């Protein structure tokens, strides 16, 4: 817990606590990152699952993966800044812990998907295997869960 208190005492955390405008801007950037991340992942997952059938995977996937990665980078950076405002409180919040667990599960799912033998054939327009479809369905559920848990934080 001492490192959490130290994190909350850093200058950027104090600045965010003092400036409602700066906090608002960082929070808006966090929401923008979420929009990029989810706005790219969910359509790709739906396409991989076969729910959406339009658009060639070999064109859509590389672009959507890059957009999602950009959103993730923004989410991680701004999330760290927001977390540092009340680190002890967030570390004790079950909704926050659930969100972090789902975020970790989402990242593991991405690694498993992208390192799997079936990913490359799907990217070049080949058959989409059952494993790719199942991992896409898991991704869809995990990221929606992370959004719900994130919204839940303020209510716990």
Secondary structure as the mmCIF struct_conf table of DSSP 4:
data_model
#
loop_
_struct_conf.conf_type_id
_struct_conf.id
_struct_conf.beg_label_comp_id
_struct_conf.beg_label_asym_id
_struct_conf.beg_label_seq_id
_struct_conf.end_label_comp_id
_struct_conf.end_label_asym_id
_struct_conf.end_label_seq_id
HELX_RH_AL_P HELX_RH_AL_P1 UNK A 2 UNK A 8
TURN_TY1_P TURN_TY1_P1 UNK A 9 UNK A 9
BEND BEND1 UNK A 10 UNK A 10
HELX_RH_AL_P HELX_RH_AL_P2 UNK A 11 UNK A 18
HELX_RH_AL_P HELX_RH_AL_P3 UNK A 20 UNK A 49
TURN_TY1_P TURN_TY1_P2 UNK A 50 UNK A 50
BEND BEND2 UNK A 51 UNK A 51
BEND BEND3 UNK A 55 UNK A 55
HELX_RH_AL_P HELX_RH_AL_P4 UNK A 57 UNK A 83
TURN_TY1_P TURN_TY1_P3 UNK A 84 UNK A 85
BEND BEND4 UNK A 86 UNK A 86
HELX_RH_AL_P HELX_RH_AL_P5 UNK A 87 UNK A 91
TURN_TY1_P TURN_TY1_P4 UNK A 92 UNK A 92
HELX_RH_AL_P HELX_RH_AL_P6 UNK A 94 UNK A 115
BEND BEND5 UNK A 116 UNK A 116
HELX_RH_AL_P HELX_RH_AL_P7 UNK A 117 UNK A 123
TURN_TY1_P TURN_TY1_P5 UNK A 124 UNK A 125
HELX_RH_AL_P HELX_RH_AL_P8 UNK A 130 UNK A 152
HELX_RH_3T_P HELX_RH_3T_P1 UNK A 153 UNK A 155
#
